[in-house]
Amino acid sequence: MTGLCMLYCRRDHTRVLWLGPIHAPDSIGNLYGCGQCIAELHHMVHEQLRRKDLGSLPDRGSRPHLF
């Protein structure tokens, strides 16, 4: 389908894929992304998992150090 990429590039009139529903505080909508932005998101998720496996990411429940 052709539409607006709702991820990083925000290009309009480009081929997009429906990624699923998105929940905002007062509504629910549909999230669409183009191939390039979906690839970037995929890369970021894999990088996050790789860093977590290496122990370089804090646990979700830990608090960041401010100083």
C-alpha positions as CSV (number, residue, x, y, z in Angstrom):
1,M,0.0,0.0,0.0
2,T,1.1,3.6,-0.5
3,G,0.9,6.1,2.4
4,L,2.8,7.9,5.1
5,C,5.7,6.3,6.9
6,M,5.1,6.8,10.5
7,L,8.6,5.9,11.6
8,Y,11.8,7.8,11.1
9,C,11.6,9.3,7.6
10,R,7.9,10.3,7.7
11,R,7.8,10.2,3.9
12,D,4.4,10.4,2.3
13,H,3.2,8.7,-0.8
14,T,5.7,5.8,-0.4
15,R,5.2,2.1,-0.1
16,V,4.4,1.2,3.5
17,L,3.7,-1.9,5.5
18,W,1.2,-2.1,8.4
19,L,3.1,-2.9,11.5
20,G,0.2,-3.2,13.9
21,P,-1.9,-1.1,16.2
22,I,-0.4,1.7,18.2
23,H,-1.9,2.8,21.5
24,A,-1.8,6.4,22.5
25,P,-3.2,7.7,25.8
26,D,-6.6,8.6,24.3
27,S,-6.8,6.5,21.2
28,I,-5.7,3.6,19.1
29,G,-4.4,3.9,15.6
30,N,-2.5,1.9,12.9
31,L,1.2,2.1,12.6
32,Y,2.8,2.0,9.1
33,G,6.4,2.0,8.0
34,C,8.5,2.0,4.8
35,G,11.0,-0.7,4.1
36,Q,14.0,1.4,4.9
37,C,12.7,2.5,8.3
38,I,11.5,-1.1,9.1
39,A,15.1,-2.3,8.3
40,E,16.5,0.4,10.7
41,L,14.1,-0.6,13.4
42,H,15.0,-4.3,12.9
43,H,18.7,-3.4,13.2
44,M,18.2,-1.4,16.4
45,V,16.3,-4.3,18.0
46,H,19.0,-6.8,17.1
47,E,21.7,-4.4,18.4
48,Q,19.8,-4.0,21.7
49,L,19.5,-7.8,22.0
50,R,23.2,-8.2,21.2
51,R,24.2,-5.6,23.8
52,K,21.9,-7.2,26.4
53,D,23.5,-10.7,25.7
54,L,26.9,-9.1,26.3
55,G,25.8,-7.6,29.6
56,S,26.2,-4.0,28.5
57,L,22.6,-2.9,29.0
58,P,21.2,-2.3,32.5
59,D,18.2,-4.4,33.6
60,R,14.9,-2.8,32.9
61,G,14.2,-2.4,36.6
62,S,17.5,-0.7,37.4
63,R,17.7,3.0,37.9
64,P,20.2,5.1,35.9
65,H,23.0,6.9,37.8
66,L,22.5,10.7,37.6
67,F,26.0,11.6,38.6
